[in-house]
Amino acid sequence: MPAFKDRTRRRMSLPIGPYLNLDNRRSSTASTGSDSSYCDTSSDEEGKLPRDKIQVNSSGSSDFCVKNIKQHAFGRREIEIAEQEMPGIVALRQRADGEKPLKGAKIICCTHINAQTA
């Protein structure tokens, strides 16, 4: 196999098997690419911590802390995609629905799980 100095040519030379079905898969570049990250902050909000912002949701509750509430649609879409691609997440949600194992717990950290690590 020849050594390629150009990574693009090398990637294009890798064989793709017939078992790969791209029709029912989403493009992961929309959510995982570093160049596709969405940032809707103005210059006066930069440097301001989310804890210091006073935010209220549509129900009138302010018991939450998010960096940019305007990105809620993007986050909801990512959750829906994860539910489609990782049925184990949905099964965990259904199993814990009646038990409410985290009721009253204060969550201080959250681990992001994507398709590669699930």
N, C-alpha and C positions, 0 to 999 in steps of 0.2 A: 504494500500500500504506500503510495507516495506521501511524503510529508508536505502539508500545505502550510504556507506562511499566512495566507489569508484565511481567517476564521470563517468568513462567509462561505467561501468555496468548500471548506471542510464540512461545515454543517449541511450544505446542500448535497454533499457526497454520501452522507449517511443513509443507509437503506431504511425505508419505511415499509413495514410489513403490510400485507393485505388485510390483517385483522383490525387495522386502525380505522375507525369510523368517525369521521369528522362532522357528519351531518347533525348529530344530536349533542354535540359538545359546544360549550360556549367558548369564546375567545378569552383567554385569561389575561390578555394584555390590558384589557380595559380596567381591571381592578388591581393587578399586581405590578404593573409596570411603574417604574419610578417616574417616568415622564408623564404618566397619565394621572398623577395624584391631583386632586382638586383642592384648590385653596381660594377661599373667598373672604379673605380678611383685608381690611383696609389698613393703610399705614398707621392710623391712629390706634388701631386695636392690637398691633404687633407689640409684643412685650407684655401685654396685659394677661395675667393668669386667668384661667377659667373660673377659679374660685372667687376672684375679685369681681366678676361680672354678675349682674343681677339679671337672671333669666326666669321666664315664666312660660310654661307650656300652655296649650289650648284649654286645658282643664283648670288652669289657674294655679297649678302646683309649682312650687319652686324648689322642691326637694330632689334636685339632681345637679350634676356638674358635667357639662360637655364643652368641648373647645369651640365648636362651631355648630350651632343648632340649625343653620341653614343647610347643612349637609344631610339632614334626616332622610331625604328621599334616596340619596345614594346608599346610605347605610341599610335602609329597608330593602333596597334592591339586592344588595349583597347577601342579606339574610335569606331572601327568597331563592337566590341562586344556590346558596349553601344547602338549603332544604332539599332542593332538587338533586344536587350532586352527592349529598351525604345523608342518606336515609337514616343512618345511625343517630344523627343529631335529632331528627324528628322523633325517633323511637324513644330517646332519652327524655325529650320534652313530654311526650305522652305518658311515659311511665311516672315521671315526677309530678304530673299535673294534679293528681289526687293527693299525693303525699305532701307536697309543698316543703321539700327538705331545706330550702333556704329562707323560709319565712322568718322575718325578723333579723336575718343576718345582714351585716354591713359588708358589702363587697368592696375591697380596696384594690384589687388587682384582677385583671382579666387576661387570659392567654388567647391569642389569635390562633385558630386552627384553620389551615387551608387544605385544599385537596391533596397536596403533596404529603402532609403530615398526618392526615386522618387515616 
